């Protein structure tokens, strides 16, 4: 079987393909995708670096088609129309819509199959589950602080999808959005009533470039505020496991301060 030519129109799919060791199969990515410097994207086909085809919601489909991909990767309900538009052009599309942490981890195996690396996908998913098991063991039987996670700040929106699962996996409580539901605007009174012990800010598209003072200064916030790079919580990619670990260390630093702290969790 020849090495597939892959176009990824979703940053989370691109990150997952890179984690699978298959970045060299990418011939096209979006301007929002982040490939590490040592990923020889596109080199398996002699095309050089992957072609940037535009934004993740408005890529140039003529450019995508010209790359002659064997598969186009899309993700999230916001890209469902885009996936259909690619299919209308006769392109093979692998569209995934994870909404929970379990979905995201299972999606690693699915992406492996999408790009012709099924064994690597299964290993990546198994490794993610092992990491979650180790985190669960580290935080077991500890008090569960209440956490408010803010994905957007104007207006304030409580994070949904897999973030409620991530908080619980990290040893916290998350009473703002149910697992699998979309992020939604939150009323200040609801945050006050929940009385969070910790506020985590991970604004979409901002990385960690958010001044915590902009949230700390609100008269309805009365808890320590931490800013986390949004790629660690907003993308259903392997980075989400780093995000769960980061949350666990914020909520239960004492659980990771023992001699075994340097072990991967």
C-alpha positions, 0 to 999 in steps of 0.5 A: 500500500502506498503512503497516503497523501493527507490534508489536515484541515483541523489543528487537532488532527494535525497534532494527532498525526504528528504524534503518530509519527506520520507528519511526513504524510501531510501535504496540506495543513491550515494556517492554524496548524502547528507542526514542530520544526523537526516534522518533515511534513510532506517529505514522504511524497517529495513535495517539501513542506506541507502547503498551507491551504488557508484557515480551518473554517475557510480553506481554499478548496481549489488548493486542497483539491490540487494537492490530490489528497487520499484523505482530508481530515476534518473535526468538530461540528463546525467543520461538518459543512466543510467536510460535505463541501470536500465530499462534493468535490469527490474527496475522501473525508475522515470527519471526527466529532469528539465531544468527551474525553473518551471520544478524544482518546478513542479518536487517536486510534481512529486517526491512526487508521485514517492515515494508514498507521493503525498500530500507531493509533492504537498505541497512542490511545493506549498510552493516553489511557495509561496516563489517565490511570496514573493521574487518577491513582495520584489524585485518588481519595483527595478532596475535590476542589471546584473549578471554573474553566473559562474558554472565552472571556467576552462574554465569559463562557464556561468550557464544555465538551471534554473539559468537564471530563478533564477537570474530573480526571484531574481530581476536581469538580465541574458544576458548570457544563455537563460532559459532552455539551458545548461551551456556553455563556455563564452568568456571574451569579452562577459562578458565585453560587458554585463558589469555585476554589480555582479559576482556569482561563484558556481562551481560544486562540490566545495560547497562554497570552492572557493577563490573569488580572483581567479575570481576577479583577472581576467582582464576581471572581474570588479564587486563584486564577491560572492561565493555561495554554489553550491548546492543552484544553481546547484541542482533542489531541494528545496535548489534552493529556498534558492539559489533564496533568497540568490541571492535576498539578494545579489542584493537587500539587502535593500529589506530585511532590513526592519522590516519584514526581519525575515519573511521567503521569 
